[in-house]
C-alpha cells in the first residue's frame, strides 16, 4: 500500500466513545459528523490514529520488520498483493492467499 494512502486510511478512523463502533471520515462516515449513528455517542480519533504516531510506527516497520521480507521471499513463504485495490477485492485475494498456505 502506498504510504500516503495508508496514512489517510489510518488517520481517518473514528470511534464512538460510548458503543465503540468504528467509522472512517472518507470511506464510512457517520451520517452526522462527530456523532455515532448507532447510539448518538461522540466520535473521537484515538491517539494511535494520529498522523505523527502512525508515521513513527511506519518508520519502525521499515527499519525493523520490512527487512524480513527478503528472508521469507527466499524461503518461498512470502505472499503479496496490491493493497491499493477496493477493500472487497483485497479481502477476497487475501483469503485466497491464506487458503493456499
C-alpha positions as protocol buffer text, in pm:
chain_id: "A"
residue {
  index: 1
  type: UNK
  ca { x: 0 y: 0 z: 0 }
}
residue {
  index: 2
  type: UNK
  ca { x: 121 y: 347 z: -83 }
}
residue {
  index: 3
  type: UNK
  ca { x: 243 y: 517 z: 237 }
}
residue {
  index: 4
  type: UNK
  ca { x: 29 y: 829 z: 193 }
}
residue {
  index: 5
  type: UNK
  ca { x: -281 y: 618 z: 127 }
}
residue {
  index: 6
  type: UNK
  ca { x: -205 y: 418 z: 440 }
}
residue {
  index: 7
  type: UNK
  ca { x: -171 y: 736 z: 645 }
}
residue {
  index: 8
  type: UNK
  ca { x: -504 y: 861 z: 505 }
}
residue {
  index: 9
  type: UNK
  ca { x: -675 y: 532 z: 587 }
}
residue {
  index: 10
  type: UNK
  ca { x: -548 y: 526 z: 944 }
}
residue {
  index: 11
  type: UNK
  ca { x: -587 y: 895 z: 1032 }
}
residue {
  index: 12
  type: UNK
  ca { x: -945 y: 891 z: 906 }
}
residue {
  index: 13
  type: UNK
  ca { x: -1063 y: 635 z: 1158 }
}
residue {
  index: 14
  type: UNK
  ca { x: -1308 y: 747 z: 1426 }
}
residue {
  index: 15
  type: UNK
  ca { x: -1452 y: 551 z: 1718 }
}
residue {
  index: 16
  type: UNK
  ca { x: -1763 y: 605 z: 1927 }
}
residue {
  index: 17
  type: UNK
  ca { x: -1680 y: 677 z: 2292 }
}
residue {
  index: 18
  type: UNK
  ca { x: -1998 y: 504 z: 2408 }
}
residue {
  index: 19
  type: UNK
  ca { x: -2052 y: 190 z: 2197 }
}
residue {
  index: 20
  type: UNK
  ca { x: -1712 y: 153 z: 2028 }
}
residue {
  index: 21
  type: UNK
  ca { x: -1847 y: 144 z: 1673 }
}
residue {
  index: 22
  type: UNK
  ca { x: -1589 y: 239 z: 1412 }
}
residue {
  index: 23
  type: UNK
  ca { x: -1621 y: 485 z: 1125 }
}
residue {
  index: 24
  type: UNK
  ca { x: -1397 y: 641 z: 863 }
}
residue {
  index: 25
  type: UNK
  ca { x: -1436 y: 1006 z: 767 }
}
residue {
  index: 26
  type: UNK
  ca { x: -1395 y: 924 z: 396 }
}
residue {
  index: 27
  type: UNK
  ca { x: -1483 y: 560 z: 341 }
}
residue {
  index: 28
  type: UNK
  ca { x: -1755 y: 503 z: 603 }
}
residue {
  index: 29
  type: UNK
  ca { x: -1861 y: 836 z: 755 }
}
residue {
  index: 30
  type: UNK
  ca { x: -2127 y: 886 z: 1019 }
}
residue {
  index: 31
  type: UNK
  ca { x: -2448 y: 1044 z: 894 }
}
residue {
  index: 32
  type: UNK
  ca { x: -2386 y: 1343 z: 1121 }
}
residue {
  index: 33
  type: UNK
  ca { x: -2022 y: 1445 z: 1160 }
}
residue {
  index: 34
  type: UNK
  ca { x: -1885 y: 1355 z: 1502 }
}
residue {
  index: 35
  type: UNK
  ca { x: -2197 y: 1164 z: 1613 }
}
residue {
  index: 36
  type: UNK
  ca { x: -2242 y: 787 z: 1618 }
}
residue {
  index: 37
  type: UNK
  ca { x: -2528 y: 660 z: 1401 }
}
residue {
  index: 38
  type: UNK
  ca { x: -2596 y: 372 z: 1643 }
}
residue {
  index: 39
  type: UNK
  ca { x: -2612 y: 546 z: 1981 }
}
residue {
  index: 40
  type: UNK
  ca { x: -2557 y: 920 z: 1924 }
}
residue {
  index: 41
  type: UNK
  ca { x: -2230 y: 899 z: 2116 }
}
residue {
  index: 42
  type: UNK
  ca { x: -1938 y: 1128 z: 2044 }
}
residue {
  index: 43
  type: UNK
  ca { x: -1686 y: 1010 z: 1784 }
}
residue {
  index: 44
  type: UNK
  ca { x: -1318 y: 1060 z: 1851 }
}
residue {
  index: 45
  type: UNK
  ca { x: -980 y: 988 z: 1696 }
}
residue {
  index: 46
  type: UNK
  ca { x: -770 y: 750 z: 1903 }
}
residue {
  index: 47
  type: UNK
  ca { x: -419 y: 862 z: 1996 }
}
residue {
  index: 48
  type: UNK
  ca { x: -267 y: 580 z: 1791 }
}
residue {
  index: 49
  type: UNK
  ca { x: -454 y: 708 z: 1483 }
}
residue {
  index: 50
  type: UNK
  ca { x: -281 y: 1047 z: 1497 }
}
residue {
  index: 51
  type: UNK
  ca { x: -60 y: 1114 z: 1194 }
}
residue {
  index: 52
  type: UNK
  ca { x: 261 y: 1160 z: 1394 }
}
residue {
  index: 53
  type: UNK
  ca { x: 211 y: 828 z: 1574 }
}
residue {
  index: 54
  type: UNK
  ca { x: 132 y: 646 z: 1250 }
}
residue {
  index: 55
  type: UNK
  ca { x: 440 y: 783 z: 1074 }
}
residue {
  index: 56
  type: UNK
  ca { x: 659 y: 676 z: 1367 }
}
residue {
  index: 57
  type: UNK
  ca { x: 508 y: 324 z: 1354 }
}
residue {
  index: 58
  type: UNK
  ca { x: 574 y: 309 z: 980 }
}
residue {
  index: 59
  type: UNK
  ca { x: 935 y: 417 z: 1035 }
}
residue {
  index: 60
  type: UNK
  ca { x: 981 y: 137 z: 1289 }
}
residue {
  index: 61
  type: UNK
  ca { x: 822 y: -110 z: 1047 }
}
residue {
  index: 62
  type: UNK
  ca { x: 1054 y: -2 z: 766 }
}
residue {
  index: 63
  type: UNK
  ca { x: 1361 y: -28 z: 989 }
}
residue {
  index: 64
  type: UNK
  ca { x: 1284 y: -347 z: 1181 }
}
residue {
  index: 65
  type: UNK
  ca { x: 1020 y: -555 z: 1004 }
}
residue {
  index: 66
  type: UNK
  ca { x: 1041 y: -479 z: 634 }
}
residue {
  index: 67
  type: UNK
  ca { x: 1392 y: -629 z: 601 }
}
residue {
  index: 68
  type: UNK
  ca { x: 1242 y: -968 z: 686 }
}
residue {
  index: 69
  type: UNK
  ca { x: 1053 y: -977 z: 356 }
}
residue {
  index: 70
  type: UNK
  ca { x: 1361 y: -1092 z: 167 }
}
residue {
  index: 71
  type: UNK
  ca { x: 1411 y: -1378 z: 416 }
}
residue {
  index: 72
  type: UNK
  ca { x: 1054 y: -1501 z: 368 }
}
residue {
  index: 73
  type: UNK
  ca { x: 1068 y: -1446 z: -8 }
}
residue {
  index: 74
  type: UNK
  ca { x: 1386 y: -1655 z: -29 }
}
residue {
  index: 75
  type: UNK
  ca { x: 1215 y: -1928 z: 175 }
}
residue {
  index: 76
  type: UNK
  ca { x: 916 y: -1925 z: -62 }
}
residue {
  index: 77
  type: UNK
  ca { x: 684 y: -1815 z: 217 }
}
residue {
  index: 78
  type: UNK
  ca { x: 610 y: -1456 z: 119 }
}
residue {
  index: 79
  type: UNK
  ca { x: 272 y: -1381 z: -37 }
}
residue {
  index: 80
  type: UNK
  ca { x: 198 y: -1034 z: -173 }
}
residue {
  index: 81
  type: UNK
  ca { x: -100 y: -850 z: -312 }
}
residue {
  index: 82
  type: UNK
  ca { x: -188 y: -500 z: -425 }
}
residue {
  index: 83
  type: UNK
  ca { x: -346 y: -331 z: -124 }
}
residue {
  index: 84
  type: UNK
  ca { x: -446 y: -26 z: -330 }
}
residue {
  index: 85
  type: UNK
  ca { x: -744 y: -207 z: -478 }
}
residue {
  index: 86
  type: UNK
  ca { x: -1100 y: -185 z: -344 }
}
residue {
  index: 87
  type: UNK
  ca { x: -1148 y: -331 z: 4 }
}
residue {
  index: 88
  type: UNK
  ca { x: -1366 y: -621 z: -109 }
}
residue {
  index: 89
  type: UNK
  ca { x: -1113 y: -723 z: -375 }
}
residue {
  index: 90
  type: UNK
  ca { x: -822 y: -708 z: -130 }
}
residue {
  index: 91
  type: UNK
  ca { x: -1018 y: -913 z: 123 }
}
residue {
  index: 92
  type: UNK
  ca { x: -1105 y: -1178 z: -136 }
}
residue {
  index: 93
  type: UNK
  ca { x: -747 y: -1206 z: -261 }
}
residue {
  index: 94
  type: UNK
  ca { x: -611 y: -1216 z: 94 }
}
residue {
  index: 95
  type: UNK
  ca { x: -844 y: -1503 z: 183 }
}
residue {
  index: 96
  type: UNK
  ca { x: -740 y: -1687 z: -133 }
}
residue {
  index: 97
  type: UNK
  ca { x: -372 y: -1645 z: -40 }
}
residue {
  index: 98
  type: UNK
  ca { x: -435 y: -1773 z: 312 }
}
residue {
  index: 99
  type: UNK
  ca { x: -618 y: -2080 z: 181 }
}
residue {
  index: 100
  type: UNK
  ca { x: -319 y: -2158 z: -42 }
}
residue {
  index: 101
  type: UNK
  ca { x: -84 y: -2178 z: 257 }
}
